[in-house]
């Protein structure tokens, strides 16, 4: 079997795995957000909103530990927020997976590009504006 055919098969397998990773990540995030939305509506669906005063979100929704703790306790806003964190983490996981896949293939150009993109994503996610 020619080397070129083997490389094409490896690329196809990589693309299929990356596609599966994205589908599972987005589907999981959507399911978690829907569960949080259902919890929120079941507990607050009949509440009358008070639009005359602005109430900012709780500080627990602004930190990952707060979100995780609240989601484990099935607090509806934290469950929704956790779903959104999963949605944000999905493309980051895709890029991280790509780095390791290209390392395995010894494709150094794509390792460098993917690692650079991963660093930019993580910097943008963790840096304070």
C-alpha positions as CSV (number, residue, x, y, z in Angstrom):
1,X,0.0,0.0,0.0
2,X,1.5,3.4,-1.0
3,X,2.4,5.8,1.8
4,X,0.1,8.5,0.3
5,X,-3.0,6.2,0.6
6,X,-2.0,5.4,4.2
7,X,-1.8,9.2,5.0
8,X,-5.2,9.8,3.4
9,X,-6.7,7.0,5.5
10,X,-5.1,8.4,8.7
11,X,-6.4,12.0,7.8
12,X,-9.9,10.6,7.2
13,X,-9.8,8.8,10.6
14,X,-8.6,12.0,12.3
15,X,-11.4,14.0,10.6
16,X,-14.0,11.4,11.7
17,X,-12.7,11.5,15.3
18,X,-12.7,15.3,15.4
19,X,-16.2,15.4,14.0
20,X,-17.4,12.9,16.6
21,X,-15.7,15.0,19.3
22,X,-17.6,18.1,18.1
23,X,-20.9,16.4,17.8
24,X,-20.7,14.8,21.3
25,X,-19.5,18.0,22.9
26,X,-22.2,20.2,21.3
27,X,-24.9,17.6,22.0
28,X,-23.9,17.2,25.6
29,X,-23.8,21.0,26.1
30,X,-27.2,21.3,24.6
31,X,-28.6,18.6,26.7
32,X,-27.2,20.1,29.9
33,X,-28.5,23.6,29.0
34,X,-32.0,22.1,28.3
35,X,-32.0,20.3,31.6
36,X,-31.0,23.5,33.4
37,X,-33.7,25.4,31.4
38,X,-36.3,22.8,32.4
39,X,-35.2,23.0,36.1
40,X,-35.4,26.8,35.9
41,X,-38.9,26.8,34.3
42,X,-40.2,24.2,36.8
43,X,-39.0,26.3,39.7
44,X,-39.5,29.9,38.4
45,X,-41.8,29.5,35.4
46,X,-44.7,31.3,37.1
47,X,-42.6,34.1,38.7
48,X,-43.3,37.6,37.6
49,X,-40.1,39.3,36.4
50,X,-39.3,42.7,37.9
51,X,-37.9,44.7,35.0
52,X,-38.0,48.0,36.9
53,X,-34.8,47.1,38.8
54,X,-31.7,45.4,37.4
55,X,-30.3,42.5,39.5
56,X,-27.0,41.2,38.3
57,X,-26.3,37.5,38.3
58,X,-24.9,35.8,41.4
59,X,-21.2,35.8,41.8
60,X,-21.2,32.0,41.7
61,X,-21.9,32.2,38.0
62,X,-18.7,34.0,37.3
63,X,-16.2,31.3,38.5
64,X,-15.7,27.8,37.3
65,X,-15.6,26.3,40.9
66,X,-18.9,28.2,41.7
67,X,-20.5,26.9,38.5
68,X,-19.4,23.3,39.2
69,X,-20.5,23.4,42.8
70,X,-23.9,24.8,41.9
71,X,-24.4,22.4,39.0
72,X,-23.7,19.4,41.3
73,X,-26.4,20.7,43.6
74,X,-28.7,21.0,40.6
75,X,-29.1,24.8,40.9
76,X,-30.8,25.7,37.7
77,X,-28.7,28.8,36.7
78,X,-25.4,27.0,37.4
79,X,-26.6,23.9,35.4
80,X,-27.3,26.3,32.4
81,X,-24.0,28.0,32.9
82,X,-22.2,24.6,33.1
83,X,-23.7,23.7,29.7
84,X,-22.4,26.9,28.3
85,X,-18.9,26.1,29.7
86,X,-19.1,22.7,28.0
87,X,-20.0,24.5,24.7
88,X,-17.0,26.8,25.0
89,X,-14.7,23.9,26.0
90,X,-15.7,21.8,22.9
91,X,-13.7,23.7,20.3
92,X,-10.8,24.0,22.7
93,X,-10.8,20.2,23.2
94,X,-10.9,19.8,19.4
95,X,-7.7,21.9,19.0
96,X,-6.0,20.1,21.9
97,X,-6.9,16.7,20.3
98,X,-5.5,18.0,17.0
99,X,-2.2,18.9,18.6
100,X,-1.8,15.3,19.9
101,X,-3.0,13.7,16.7
102,X,-0.6,15.7,14.6
103,X,2.2,14.9,17.1
104,X,1.4,11.2,16.6
105,X,1.6,11.7,12.8
106,X,4.8,13.7,13.2
107,X,3.3,16.5,11.2
108,X,5.4,19.3,12.8
109,X,3.9,22.2,10.8
110,X,0.4,21.4,11.9
111,X,1.6,20.6,15.5
112,X,3.0,24.2,15.6
113,X,-0.1,25.8,14.1
114,X,-2.5,23.9,16.3
115,X,-0.4,24.5,19.4
116,X,-0.3,28.2,18.6
117,X,-4.1,28.3,18.2
118,X,-4.5,26.4,21.4
119,X,-2.3,28.9,23.3
120,X,-4.3,31.8,21.8
121,X,-7.6,30.2,22.8
122,X,-6.4,29.5,26.4
123,X,-5.0,33.0,26.7
124,X,-8.2,34.6,25.5
125,X,-10.2,32.4,27.9
126,X,-8.1,33.0,31.0
127,X,-6.9,36.6,30.6
128,X,-8.8,39.4,32.3
129,X,-10.0,42.2,30.1
